[in-house]
């Protein structure tokens, strides 16, 4: 099967998720800057989640540029990733509305952890379909950034119950690590 429908569907889902998140931010009833103060936590959680969804969108795009076609297993692996990404608006809203309380921050990290695992499953499924000597397999190599991201999420989830701001700092560090698109694929595709 061609990969075009998978790309278009994934792009649409991620665009809808971003739209849902922004629509969840309620307009304040006041007219001065003081009316925005209660929304600071909501806005901060939105920015972090927008960045995460942007990172997934960007890396998903690069990932699919390195493959030629897809099969049913890949479609399901992609849906698995989209499932976890679809929970981001919920945990974003809950975390922001509750000013980064421990349980919402831990659940946010849990969703990020499972989205990262789903992304790894998708990459492994793509590599399994295209072969260990494929462009994608060569480009991803040992995937150090992917593995260290998992470690940070696993550390941040229980840390949220000790200090939720330190847990959020780990989420931010992972986001900063991934903010620049994954150049491994670009370098492999362009000789």
Backbone as ProteinMPNN parsed JSONL, in Angstrom:
{"seq_chain_A": "XXXXXXXXXXXXXXXXXXXXXXXXXXXXXXXXXXXXXXXXXXXXXXXXXXXXXXXXXXXXXXXXXXXXXXXXXXXXXXXXXXXXXXXXXXXXXXXXXXXXXXXXXXXXXXXXXXXXXXXXXXXXXXXXXXXXXXXXXXXXXXXXXXXXXXXXXXXXXXXXXXXXXXXXXXXXXXXXXXXXXXXXXXXXXXX", "coords_chain_A": {"N_chain_A": [[0.844, -1.189, 0.0], [0.381, 2.267, -0.617], [1.824, 5.107, 1.072], [0.567, 7.509, 1.353], [-2.14, 7.957, 2.269], [-1.913, 7.268, 4.957], [-0.125, 9.211, 5.873], [-1.633, 11.568, 5.38], [-3.917, 11.141, 6.975], [-2.752, 10.992, 9.546], [-1.594, 13.562, 9.73], [-3.958, 15.068, 9.727], [-5.209, 14.186, 12.107], [-3.378, 15.06, 14.066], [-3.498, 17.822, 13.632], [-6.15, 18.288, 14.38], [-5.983, 17.627, 17.104], [-4.343, 19.671, 18.095], [-6.037, 21.811, 17.604], [-8.193, 21.157, 19.281], [-6.942, 21.462, 21.771], [-6.412, 24.25, 21.855], [-8.982, 25.24, 21.764], [-9.923, 24.472, 24.196], [-8.904, 26.297, 25.937], [-10.242, 28.699, 27.814], [-11.768, 31.86, 27.293], [-11.054, 34.699, 29.227], [-13.256, 36.532, 31.458], [-12.723, 39.073, 32.223], [-11.367, 42.344, 31.332], [-8.834, 43.342, 31.558], [-5.246, 42.901, 32.04], [-4.963, 41.472, 34.391], [-6.982, 39.639, 34.35], [-5.988, 37.602, 32.867], [-4.186, 36.274, 34.447], [-5.097, 33.921, 35.966], [-5.005, 32.077, 33.926], [-2.431, 31.407, 33.317], [-1.106, 28.957, 34.03], [-2.616, 27.166, 32.509], [-2.044, 28.093, 29.945], [0.743, 27.675, 29.88], [0.877, 24.862, 30.026], [-0.406, 24.291, 27.644], [1.403, 25.356, 25.743], [3.647, 23.673, 26.128], [2.533, 21.196, 25.384], [1.745, 21.763, 22.758], [4.231, 22.057, 21.587], [5.201, 19.442, 21.936], [3.346, 17.968, 20.326], [3.934, 19.145, 17.892], [6.58, 18.275, 17.573], [6.186, 15.516, 17.351], [4.657, 15.488, 14.996], [6.483, 16.569, 13.135], [8.665, 14.72, 13.287], [7.333, 12.38, 12.601], [6.667, 12.953, 9.988], [9.267, 13.059, 8.847], [9.999, 10.419, 9.331], [8.242, 8.966, 7.678], [9.115, 9.812, 5.217], [11.283, 8.317, 4.773], [10.46, 5.819, 4.057], [8.958, 3.506, 1.728], [6.488, 2.231, 1.368], [3.522, 0.96, 3.053], [1.985, -1.418, 5.342], [-0.673, -3.46, 6.748], [0.052, -3.94, 9.451], [1.684, -1.759, 9.994], [-0.164, 0.302, 9.694], [-1.804, -0.199, 11.942], [0.102, 0.116, 13.991], [0.629, 2.81, 13.664], [-1.892, 3.886, 14.269], [-1.957, 3.177, 16.937], [0.017, 4.898, 17.971], [-1.272, 7.351, 17.395], [-3.467, 7.1, 19.079], [-2.357, 7.423, 21.686], [-1.329, 10.009, 21.383], [-3.727, 11.332, 21.084], [-4.67, 11.568, 23.629], [-3.3, 13.622, 24.737], [-4.487, 16.301, 24.672], [-6.403, 16.039, 26.755], [-4.876, 15.397, 29.144], [-3.277, 17.622, 29.15], [-5.078, 19.75, 29.561], [-6.07, 19.004, 32.089], [-3.767, 19.081, 33.684], [-3.021, 21.793, 33.439], [-5.32, 23.16, 34.398], [-5.247, 22.416, 37.038], [-3.014, 23.538, 38.027], [-0.467, 22.276, 37.741], [-0.464, 20.078, 39.536], [0.43, 17.097, 41.401], [-0.721, 14.474, 40.605], [-2.028, 15.003, 38.034], [0.299, 15.858, 36.625], [1.897, 13.572, 36.741], [0.262, 11.8, 35.3], [0.282, 13.089, 32.846], [2.973, 12.696, 32.156], [2.891, 9.922, 31.952], [1.268, 9.545, 29.708], [2.949, 10.763, 27.813], [5.105, 8.981, 27.975], [3.932, 6.566, 27.025], [3.225, 7.394, 24.472], [5.752, 7.811, 23.397], [6.74, 5.178, 23.506], [4.943, 4.014, 21.72], [5.699, 5.327, 19.387], [8.238, 4.262, 19.053], [7.531, 1.599, 18.648], [6.197, 1.912, 16.207], [8.36, 2.741, 14.574], [9.964, 0.434, 14.717], [8.255, -1.41, 13.534], [8.067, -0.363, 10.974], [10.755, -0.635, 10.196], [10.975, -3.404, 10.357], [9.344, -4.087, 8.224], [10.614, -2.917, 6.027], [13.241, -3.745, 6.196], [16.435, -4.451, 7.768], [18.559, -3.239, 6.558], [17.536, -1.036, 5.405], [16.9, 2.389, 4.404], [15.678, 3.785, 6.495], [16.314, 2.197, 8.78], [19.086, 2.446, 8.815], [19.304, 5.201, 9.153], [18.109, 5.654, 11.684], [19.668, 4.18, 13.429], [21.026, 3.454, 16.574], [19.291, 4.928, 18.071], [19.617, 6.785, 20.313], [18.548, 9.179, 21.423], [15.822, 8.566, 21.554], [15.805, 6.486, 23.428], [16.906, 7.702, 25.73], [14.946, 9.57, 26.198], [12.815, 7.975, 27.05], [13.862, 7.124, 29.503], [13.941, 9.564, 30.909], [11.174, 10.136, 31.069], [10.297, 7.962, 32.617], [11.619, 8.514, 34.981], [10.501, 11.0, 35.608], [7.775, 10.573, 36.14], [7.309, 9.27, 38.779], [8.677, 11.26, 40.162], [7.005, 13.42, 40.004], [5.339, 13.228, 42.189], [6.939, 13.978, 44.232], [8.08, 16.469, 43.557], [6.415, 18.337, 41.461], [7.178, 20.327, 39.676], [9.85, 19.802, 39.077], [9.507, 17.423, 37.717], [8.128, 18.386, 35.495], [10.157, 19.918, 34.44], [11.869, 17.919, 33.501], [10.238, 16.963, 31.429], [10.301, 19.185, 29.8], [13.021, 19.279, 29.165], [13.266, 16.957, 27.589], [11.616, 17.724, 25.466], [13.062, 19.919, 24.451], [15.323, 18.577, 23.627], [14.328, 17.24, 21.406], [13.396, 19.243, 19.817], [14.716, 20.249, 17.581], [14.442, 19.058, 14.343], [14.759, 15.559, 13.553], [17.68, 14.953, 12.253], [19.005, 12.74, 11.35], [17.578, 11.171, 9.541], [17.216, 12.951, 7.391], [19.89, 13.333, 6.641], [20.518, 10.8, 5.745], [18.779, 10.438, 3.615], [19.472, 12.425, 1.791], [22.122, 12.364, -0.224]], "CA_chain_A": [[0.0, 0.0, 0.0], [1.076, 3.546, -0.575], [1.858, 5.727, 2.404], [-0.084, 8.817, 1.294], [-3.321, 8.058, 3.136], [-1.437, 7.234, 6.341], [0.417, 10.547, 6.16], [-2.72, 12.554, 5.403], [-4.737, 10.878, 8.155], [-1.971, 11.375, 10.728], [-1.526, 15.024, 9.74], [-5.271, 15.568, 10.115], [-5.444, 13.91, 13.528], [-2.541, 15.957, 14.881], [-4.07, 19.173, 13.497], [-7.355, 18.337, 15.222], [-5.567, 17.624, 18.51], [-3.896, 21.031, 18.42], [-7.244, 22.644, 17.625], [-8.929, 20.849, 20.522], [-6.241, 22.069, 22.907], [-6.584, 25.698, 21.892], [-10.39, 25.516, 22.066], [-10.133, 24.22, 25.625], [-8.505, 27.487, 26.703], [-11.417, 29.564, 27.902], [-11.517, 33.3, 27.272], [-11.411, 35.287, 30.525], [-14.367, 37.488, 31.431], [-12.208, 40.415, 32.495], [-10.847, 43.087, 30.189], [-7.472, 43.806, 31.804], [-4.244, 41.835, 32.09], [-5.178, 40.666, 35.602], [-7.912, 38.559, 34.005], [-5.212, 36.517, 32.255], [-3.347, 35.613, 35.456], [-5.506, 32.539, 36.268], [-4.797, 31.212, 32.769], [-0.997, 31.204, 33.066], [-0.795, 27.518, 34.075], [-3.273, 26.555, 31.358], [-1.277, 28.483, 28.764], [2.042, 26.994, 29.941], [0.69, 23.454, 29.663], [-0.733, 24.293, 26.216], [2.642, 25.578, 24.977], [4.448, 22.447, 26.189], [1.881, 20.155, 24.588], [1.824, 22.173, 21.354], [5.592, 21.715, 21.156], [5.276, 17.983, 21.809], [2.617, 17.535, 19.128], [4.736, 19.599, 16.755], [7.734, 17.378, 17.457], [5.7, 14.243, 16.789], [4.266, 15.712, 13.604], [7.703, 16.762, 12.355], [9.425, 13.477, 13.209], [6.503, 11.43, 11.862], [6.862, 13.326, 8.581], [10.591, 12.588, 8.451], [9.962, 8.965, 9.369], [7.55, 8.44, 6.503], [9.883, 10.138, 4.021], [12.328, 7.302, 4.616], [9.869, 4.524, 3.697], [8.331, 3.484, 0.417], [5.106, 1.757, 1.419], [3.073, 0.505, 4.373], [1.103, -2.581, 5.353], [-1.664, -3.413, 7.818], [0.715, -3.819, 10.773], [2.136, -0.372, 10.122], [-1.371, 1.117, 9.932], [-2.199, -0.371, 13.34], [1.129, 0.742, 14.833], [0.414, 4.255, 13.552], [-3.1, 4.182, 15.055], [-1.551, 3.075, 18.339], [0.658, 6.177, 18.279], [-2.289, 8.41, 17.386], [-4.28, 6.942, 20.287], [-1.686, 8.072, 22.821], [-1.287, 11.446, 21.117], [-5.074, 11.89, 21.252], [-4.898, 11.818, 25.059], [-2.542, 14.81, 25.152], [-5.342, 17.432, 25.057], [-7.029, 15.794, 28.06], [-3.928, 15.557, 30.249], [-2.826, 19.021, 29.113], [-6.101, 20.546, 30.238], [-6.143, 18.645, 33.511], [-2.552, 19.576, 34.324], [-3.079, 23.251, 33.493], [-6.418, 23.587, 35.274], [-4.906, 22.093, 38.421], [-1.754, 24.231, 38.331], [0.645, 21.334, 37.789], [-0.546, 19.203, 40.71], [1.191, 15.857, 41.244], [-1.359, 13.407, 39.83], [-2.099, 15.367, 36.618], [1.642, 15.896, 36.031], [2.313, 12.178, 36.576], [-0.509, 11.232, 34.195], [0.828, 13.714, 31.641], [4.194, 11.948, 31.85], [2.519, 8.567, 31.546], [0.829, 9.639, 28.313], [4.154, 11.009, 27.016], [5.865, 7.733, 27.954], [3.3, 5.602, 26.137], [3.345, 7.915, 23.099], [7.126, 7.526, 22.967], [6.809, 3.738, 23.252], [4.187, 3.765, 20.491], [6.535, 5.803, 18.281], [9.295, 3.25, 18.881], [6.878, 0.439, 18.025], [5.985, 2.271, 14.806], [9.644, 2.689, 13.856], [10.391, -0.973, 14.624], [7.371, -2.057, 12.567], [8.516, 0.106, 9.656], [12.045, -1.276, 9.906], [10.689, -4.81, 10.097], [8.736, -4.198, 6.895], [11.543, -2.477, 4.981], [14.514, -4.448, 6.347], [17.483, -3.887, 8.632], [19.498, -2.466, 5.74], [16.762, 0.033, 4.772], [17.286, 3.774, 4.69], [15.187, 4.134, 7.831], [17.103, 1.493, 9.795], [20.418, 3.066, 8.842], [19.159, 6.559, 9.683], [17.788, 5.655, 13.112], [20.785, 3.626, 14.185], [20.702, 2.957, 17.926], [18.235, 5.798, 18.592], [19.965, 7.2, 21.673], [17.587, 10.183, 21.909], [14.582, 7.874, 21.893], [16.002, 5.719, 24.661], [17.083, 8.616, 26.869], [13.632, 10.173, 26.444], [12.07, 7.019, 27.876], [14.431, 7.18, 30.856], [13.486, 10.805, 31.53], [9.751, 9.99, 31.399], [10.18, 7.007, 33.724], [12.062, 9.232, 36.177], [9.624, 12.138, 35.89], [6.447, 10.171, 36.63], [7.287, 9.249, 40.251], [9.177, 12.547, 40.655], [5.859, 14.341, 40.082], [4.769, 13.145, 43.539], [7.895, 14.633, 45.124], [8.091, 17.865, 43.124], [5.848, 18.318, 40.114], [7.908, 21.261, 38.808], [11.039, 19.093, 38.581], [9.021, 16.489, 36.704], [7.862, 19.189, 34.291], [11.463, 20.297, 33.898], [12.331, 16.786, 32.701], [9.443, 16.961, 30.193], [10.809, 20.288, 28.976], [14.339, 18.867, 28.659], [13.036, 16.025, 26.478], [11.089, 18.507, 24.337], [14.165, 20.703, 23.888], [16.174, 17.614, 22.941], [13.698, 16.851, 20.154], [12.886, 20.419, 19.112], [15.336, 20.28, 16.254], [14.029, 17.828, 13.654], [15.7, 14.454, 13.528], [18.502, 15.115, 11.053], [19.555, 11.457, 10.907], [16.847, 10.741, 8.353], [17.545, 13.879, 6.3], [21.262, 13.059, 6.192], [20.529, 9.52, 5.031], [18.007, 10.572, 2.37], [20.163, 13.314, 0.861], [23.533, 11.951, -0.266]], "C_chain_A": [[0.883, 1.243, 0.0], [0.97, 4.162, 0.817], [1.086, 7.034, 2.472], [-1.275, 8.971, 2.238], [-2.926, 8.064, 4.61], [-0.905, 8.598, 6.748], [-0.702, 11.572, 6.304], [-3.592, 12.377, 6.644], [-4.026, 11.332, 9.424], [-1.853, 12.886, 10.845], [-2.848, 15.619, 10.217], [-5.55, 15.361, 11.586], [-4.64, 14.869, 14.392], [-3.053, 17.388, 14.79], [-5.323, 19.314, 14.359], [-6.992, 18.382, 16.697], [-5.102, 19.013, 18.953], [-5.096, 21.966, 18.509], [-8.047, 22.411, 18.89], [-8.263, 21.526, 21.705], [-6.48, 23.569, 22.98], [-8.039, 26.058, 22.213], [-10.722, 25.281, 23.537], [-9.7, 25.401, 26.489], [-9.664, 28.473, 26.671], [-11.007, 31.038, 27.972], [-11.919, 33.881, 28.626], [-12.529, 36.322, 30.368], [-13.92, 38.915, 31.706], [-11.627, 41.053, 31.255], [-9.409, 43.568, 30.385], [-6.519, 42.607, 31.91], [-4.387, 40.952, 33.324], [-6.105, 39.486, 35.316], [-7.182, 37.367, 33.391], [-4.417, 35.71, 33.272], [-3.797, 34.186, 35.775], [-5.255, 31.56, 35.119], [-3.321, 30.9, 32.501], [-0.642, 29.723, 33.044], [-1.404, 26.791, 32.879], [-2.483, 26.85, 30.089], [0.076, 27.778, 28.736], [1.911, 25.524, 29.538], [0.352, 23.331, 28.173], [0.538, 24.435, 25.375], [3.492, 24.307, 24.956], [3.839, 21.358, 25.305], [1.879, 20.488, 23.101], [3.19, 21.802, 20.799], [5.72, 20.206, 20.973], [4.555, 17.486, 20.562], [3.346, 17.963, 17.862], [5.942, 18.708, 16.509], [7.295, 16.048, 16.847], [5.321, 14.401, 15.327], [5.498, 15.787, 12.709], [8.464, 15.45, 12.186], [8.657, 12.383, 12.471], [6.657, 11.69, 10.36], [8.207, 12.804, 8.075], [10.623, 11.06, 8.375], [9.356, 8.396, 8.087], [8.245, 8.818, 5.19], [10.925, 9.065, 3.734], [11.772, 5.934, 4.247], [9.138, 4.636, 2.369], [6.849, 3.142, 0.476], [4.795, 1.256, 2.822], [2.234, -0.76, 4.212], [0.135, -2.46, 6.535], [-1.058, -3.267, 9.201], [1.178, -2.383, 11.022], [0.948, 0.55, 10.381], [-1.808, 1.017, 11.392], [-1.187, 0.249, 14.295], [0.969, 2.261, 14.819], [-0.827, 4.679, 14.35], [-2.811, 4.109, 16.545], [-0.874, 4.376, 18.794], [-0.384, 7.289, 18.362], [-3.211, 8.314, 18.593], [-3.642, 7.68, 21.459], [-1.582, 9.579, 22.615], [-2.658, 12.085, 21.345], [-5.417, 12.15, 22.708], [-4.193, 13.083, 25.551], [-3.454, 15.996, 25.466], [-6.0, 17.26, 26.433], [-6.057, 16.037, 29.207], [-3.353, 16.968, 30.297], [-3.804, 19.903, 29.883], [-6.147, 20.27, 31.723], [-4.943, 19.192, 34.269], [-2.603, 21.094, 34.476], [-4.144, 23.761, 34.443], [-6.099, 23.37, 36.745], [-3.517, 22.582, 38.804], [-0.603, 23.273, 38.622], [0.692, 20.524, 39.088], [0.055, 17.842, 40.37], [0.524, 14.822, 40.338], [-1.531, 13.8, 38.361], [-0.731, 15.401, 35.928], [2.159, 14.477, 35.798], [1.552, 11.53, 35.414], [-0.054, 11.813, 32.853], [2.086, 12.959, 31.201], [3.913, 10.533, 31.388], [2.066, 8.553, 30.09], [2.033, 9.89, 27.406], [4.991, 9.734, 26.885], [5.253, 6.746, 26.957], [3.279, 6.086, 24.683], [4.742, 7.629, 22.556], [7.301, 6.036, 22.667], [6.084, 3.385, 21.951], [4.98, 4.218, 19.266], [7.652, 4.798, 17.994], [8.718, 1.995, 18.22], [6.646, 0.709, 16.536], [7.293, 2.191, 14.02], [10.12, 1.255, 13.684], [9.539, -1.731, 13.595], [7.759, -1.644, 11.148], [9.836, -0.545, 9.25], [11.847, -2.756, 9.598], [10.126, -5.033, 8.7], [9.733, -3.885, 5.78], [12.928, -3.111, 5.081], [15.534, -3.69, 7.168], [18.51, -3.063, 7.859], [18.788, -1.318, 5.014], [17.296, 1.402, 5.169], [16.877, 4.163, 6.104], [16.024, 3.478, 8.914], [18.482, 2.117, 9.936], [20.33, 4.449, 9.488], [18.93, 6.552, 11.193], [18.919, 5.106, 13.961], [20.329, 3.082, 15.522], [19.648, 3.797, 18.63], [18.465, 6.202, 20.056], [18.951, 8.195, 22.231], [16.266, 9.537, 22.312], [14.684, 7.141, 23.213], [16.154, 6.633, 25.877], [15.778, 9.33, 27.2], [12.794, 9.27, 27.338], [12.557, 7.053, 29.322], [13.935, 8.432, 31.58], [12.016, 10.717, 31.924], [9.567, 9.076, 32.605], [10.629, 7.659, 35.033], [11.059, 10.316, 36.582], [8.292, 11.722, 36.51], [6.434, 10.047, 38.159], [7.784, 10.565, 40.872], [8.046, 13.562, 40.801], [5.249, 14.347, 41.484], [5.687, 13.739, 44.596], [7.917, 16.127, 44.839], [7.636, 17.907, 41.662], [6.583, 19.259, 39.158], [9.185, 20.636, 38.272], [10.648, 18.063, 37.524], [8.759, 17.23, 35.397], [9.16, 19.642, 33.634], [12.039, 19.153, 33.049], [11.553, 16.69, 31.393], [9.943, 18.042, 29.236], [12.163, 19.92, 28.373], [14.183, 17.916, 27.475], [12.541, 16.792, 25.254], [12.203, 19.305, 23.664], [15.101, 19.786, 23.095], [15.645, 17.289, 21.539], [13.244, 18.036, 19.309], [13.46, 20.558, 17.708], [14.953, 18.977, 15.562], [15.148, 16.804, 13.59], [16.471, 14.467, 12.212], [19.068, 13.795, 10.538], [18.883, 11.005, 9.618], [17.186, 11.634, 7.169], [18.935, 13.581, 5.746], [21.335, 11.777, 5.384], [19.825, 9.633, 3.68], [18.724, 11.412, 1.326], [21.645, 12.971, 0.862], [24.479, 13.132, -0.332]], "O_chain_A": [[1.984, 1.248, 0.55], [0.125, 3.774, 1.624], [0.961, 7.614, 3.55], [-1.408, 9.986, 2.922], [-3.525, 8.776, 5.417], [-1.199, 9.086, 7.839], [-0.709, 12.357, 7.252], [-3.963, 13.358, 7.29], [-4.628, 11.981, 10.279], [-1.996, 13.437, 11.936], [-2.862, 16.557, 11.013], [-6.07, 16.256, 12.252], [-5.17, 15.431, 15.351], [-3.041, 18.102, 15.793], [-5.528, 20.348, 14.995], [-7.629, 19.102, 17.466], [-5.43, 19.468, 20.049], [-5.158, 22.817, 19.396], [-8.529, 23.362, 19.506], [-8.943, 22.103, 22.553], [-6.724, 24.104, 24.062], [-8.296, 27.071, 22.864], [-11.693, 25.831, 24.056], [-10.092, 25.492, 27.652], [-10.013, 29.009, 25.619], [-10.028, 31.399, 28.625], [-13.007, 33.589, 29.123], [-12.72, 36.901, 29.299], [-14.664, 39.861, 31.447], [-11.418, 40.384, 30.242], [-8.826, 44.145, 29.467], [-6.945, 41.453, 31.872], [-3.97, 39.794, 33.301], [-6.015, 38.45, 35.975], [-7.7, 36.25, 33.396], [-4.017, 34.58, 32.989], [-2.947, 33.3, 35.851], [-5.29, 30.346, 35.322], [-3.008, 30.193, 31.544], [0.053, 29.274, 32.133], [-0.777, 25.901, 32.305], [-2.277, 25.966, 29.257], [0.512, 27.328, 27.676], [2.742, 25.006, 28.792], [0.773, 22.379, 27.516], [0.719, 23.707, 24.4], [3.996, 23.908, 23.907], [4.553, 20.68, 24.566], [2.0, 19.59, 22.268], [3.3, 21.297, 19.681], [6.277, 19.741, 19.978], [5.098, 16.667, 19.82], [3.372, 17.228, 16.876], [6.283, 18.422, 15.362], [7.946, 15.52, 15.945], [5.631, 13.536, 14.507], [5.553, 15.15, 11.656], [8.864, 15.102, 11.075], [9.259, 11.551, 11.791], [6.763, 10.755, 9.566], [8.283, 12.187, 7.013], [11.21, 10.489, 7.456], [9.895, 7.462, 7.493], [7.985, 8.199, 4.158], [11.391, 8.92, 2.604], [12.537, 4.976, 4.134], [8.751, 5.726, 1.946], [6.048, 3.696, -0.277], [5.681, 1.142, 3.668], [1.829, -1.124, 3.108], [0.14, -1.449, 7.238], [-1.597, -2.544, 10.039], [1.068, -1.869, 12.135], [1.039, 1.471, 11.192], [-2.145, 2.026, 12.011], [-1.572, 0.844, 15.302], [1.152, 2.919, 15.843], [-0.812, 5.708, 15.025], [-3.356, 4.888, 17.327], [-1.165, 4.887, 19.875], [-0.371, 8.081, 19.303], [-3.691, 9.335, 19.084], [-4.3, 8.464, 22.142], [-1.731, 10.345, 23.567], [-2.744, 13.244, 21.751], [-6.365, 12.882, 22.994], [-4.46, 13.556, 26.655], [-3.214, 16.665, 26.471], [-6.136, 18.225, 27.184], [-6.361, 16.788, 30.134], [-2.984, 17.453, 31.367], [-3.41, 20.694, 30.74], [-6.25, 21.194, 32.529], [-5.089, 19.71, 35.376], [-2.263, 21.621, 35.535], [-3.9, 24.693, 35.211], [-6.63, 24.072, 37.605], [-2.92, 22.11, 39.772], [0.129, 23.426, 39.599], [1.761, 20.315, 39.661], [0.173, 17.479, 39.2], [1.151, 14.343, 39.393], [-1.205, 12.99, 37.494], [-0.62, 15.011, 34.765], [2.787, 14.207, 34.775], [2.143, 10.789, 34.628], [-0.011, 11.105, 31.847], [2.243, 12.627, 30.027], [4.618, 10.004, 30.528], [2.433, 7.658, 29.329], [2.128, 9.289, 26.335], [5.521, 9.442, 25.813], [5.965, 6.159, 26.143], [3.312, 5.269, 23.763], [4.897, 7.25, 21.396], [7.943, 5.675, 21.681], [6.559, 2.556, 21.175], [4.938, 3.565, 18.223], [7.968, 4.52, 16.837], [9.345, 1.404, 17.341], [6.873, -0.168, 15.702], [7.327, 1.633, 12.923], [10.626, 0.895, 12.621], [10.048, -2.591, 12.876], [7.778, -2.47, 10.235], [10.009, -0.955, 8.103], [12.475, -3.297, 8.688], [10.403, -6.053, 8.069], [9.703, -4.508, 4.718], [13.712, -3.021, 4.137], [15.507, -2.462, 7.256], [19.248, -2.276, 8.451], [19.362, -0.698, 4.119], [18.042, 1.545, 6.138], [17.646, 4.798, 6.826], [16.409, 4.141, 9.877], [18.982, 2.295, 11.047], [21.194, 4.82, 10.283], [19.509, 7.373, 11.906], [19.101, 5.532, 15.102], [19.355, 2.332, 15.595], [19.16, 3.405, 19.69], [17.611, 5.984, 20.916], [18.537, 8.074, 23.384], [15.662, 9.929, 23.311], [13.757, 7.171, 24.023], [15.587, 6.359, 26.934], [15.53, 9.66, 28.36], [12.142, 9.739, 28.27], [11.754, 7.014, 30.254], [13.55, 8.358, 32.747], [11.643, 11.176, 33.003], [8.782, 9.374, 33.506], [10.062, 7.372, 36.087], [10.804, 10.518, 37.77], [7.741, 12.457, 37.329], [5.593, 10.685, 38.792], [7.367, 10.937, 41.969], [8.126, 14.464, 41.635], [4.701, 15.361, 41.917], [5.264, 13.978, 45.727], [7.79, 16.948, 45.747], [8.388, 17.554, 40.753], [6.608, 19.012, 37.952], [9.571, 20.905, 37.135], [11.374, 17.857, 36.551], [9.127, 16.755, 34.322], [9.244, 19.735, 32.41], [12.629, 19.399, 31.997], [12.131, 16.37, 30.354], [10.0, 17.838, 28.023], [12.426, 20.214, 27.207], [14.884, 18.051, 26.473], [12.991, 16.542, 24.136], [12.273, 19.358, 22.436], [15.606, 20.16, 22.037], [16.421, 17.089, 20.605], [12.755, 17.846, 18.195], [12.759, 20.94, 16.771], [15.122, 17.902, 16.137], [16.329, 17.148, 13.575], [15.958, 14.035, 11.18], [19.559, 13.732, 9.411], [19.548, 10.512, 8.707], [17.419, 11.14, 6.066], [19.138, 13.577, 4.532], [22.123, 11.675, 4.443], [20.234, 8.993, 2.711], [18.61, 11.157, 0.127], [22.35, 13.252, 1.832], [25.695, 12.948, -0.373]]}, "name": "protein", "num_of_chains": 1, "seq": "XXXXXXXXXXXXXXXXXXXXXXXXXXXXXXXXXXXXXXXXXXXXXXXXXXXXXXXXXXXXXXXXXXXXXXXXXXXXXXXXXXXXXXXXXXXXXXXXXXXXXXXXXXXXXXXXXXXXXXXXXXXXXXXXXXXXXXXXXXXXXXXXXXXXXXXXXXXXXXXXXXXXXXXXXXXXXXXXXXXXXXXXXXXXXXX"}
